[in-house]
Amino acid sequence: MKLENFQGLEYVTVLDVPTIKKGKYEVLAIDHGDIEKAVAKEILKLGIRFRGKEVKFLRKVLGLSLEKMAAKIHLTSGAIQRWEKKESEAISAVNEIVLRVFFSDELQVPLPQHFNGFVGVEEYNDIELRINRAA
């Protein structure tokens, strides 16, 4: 199975997603959360610039409410909500650095080795993530 525009992220396509037949329907043979976590890690590894939709996606992958995430990064839930509402607008560089460090730590993704790597890039290739059927 192929999942395009995964979770509203127009640049993400997940390929080779294993499915099983349940009655007359094809359903995912792996946990949807595992796919989300793999996509989240790829977004961080590739240094994709955070917009509101990335912040919301990453927060939800971690299973955090606005309030719980706000408490963890010492901000208000209103601040996070404002970022998320602006789905296509890039987060300011200072805020992106805080978020990138936070999400990388939570998802155990190595941080960039150079300062410039802490702010994502505006231009990037689409992500095509293949799911290993043996996993």
N, C-alpha and C positions, 0 to 999 in steps of 0.2 A: 504494500500500500504506500501511496505517496501523499504526504500532508503538506500542502502549499500554504503560504502565508500563515505559518504556524502561530497560533495564539495572537493573530493580528499583526505579527511582525512580517511585513511585506517582503523582506529579504531572506526569510528562513523557509527552506524546504527540507522536510525530513523524508528520506528515501528508504526503501526496503523495510518498512515497518511490518513486522510479522503479524498476521491475522489468523484467526480461526473461525470456522463456520459455527454459528449458534442459530439453529433453525434456518431461517431464510436470510439471515444477516451475517455480514463479516464484521467481527469485532477485533479490537487490538488484542494480541496475544501477550503483550507486555504491559506493565504498569505505565499509565499516561504520565505519572509523576516522574518516572525514570527518564522519559523522553524530555520532559520539561527541564529537568536538572541538567541533562546533557546539552541542551540548547543554551541554557543559562551559562554554563561553563564555557561554551564556545564563544558566546558574546563577550565574555570577560577576556578570554585568551586573545581574541582578535582585536581587542581594543576598540570596539564599536562605540561611537559617541552615544551617550545616554540622553534620551528624550523622555518625555513623560511615560510613553508606553513601555520603554525598557525598565524604568524604575518600577512601574506597577507589576510588570511581568516578573522581575527578579524578586520583588517583595512577596508576591504570591507563591513563587516557587519555594521560598523559605517558610511559607505558611504563617506569615506575620500580618497582624492587623496593622492599620495605620498607627494606632496608639503604641503597640509593642515595638514597632520599628522606630518610631519617634523616640521612645525611651532609650533604646539601644544606642542611637546616634546623637542623643542629647539635643533634639529639636522638637518642634511641636508637630502634632499630627496634621495641623492645618498647613504647615510648610510642605510636607510631603504630598498632601492632597492637591495643593496648588500645582506642584510639578506634574503630578499624574494627570491632572485635567488638561494640561497643555501637551497632549499626546505627541505632537509632531515638532514641538519646540525643544531645542537643545537646552540642557541644564547648564547653568553657569559653571565655568571651569573650577572654581573653588568648591562648589557643592558636588560636582562630579568627582573630584578627588576624594572627598569624604565618602561618597557612596561607593566608589570603586574599591577603596580600601575595605570598607565594611562588607560588601558583597563577596569580594575575593576571599576575605577571611572566613566568612560563613560557609562558602562553598569550597573552601580549600583549593583555591586557584592561586598559583604563584603571582605575586605582584610584579609589575614591570620593573626592569632593572635601571631604567633611566627616568628622570623626572618627567620628561615630555610624554612618556608612555602612560601617565596617570590621567591624561585627558584624551578621550577617544578621538578617533579620526572621523571626519565627515564623509569621506569617500571610501568605500570598501566594496569588496566583491560580495555577492550573495552567498549565504551560507547554505551548503548542501550537506546535510548531516546524514550519514548512512548508519543504520541501526544494525549492529552485529547480531545475527540470528542466534548465535551460540550463547549470547549473554543471558 
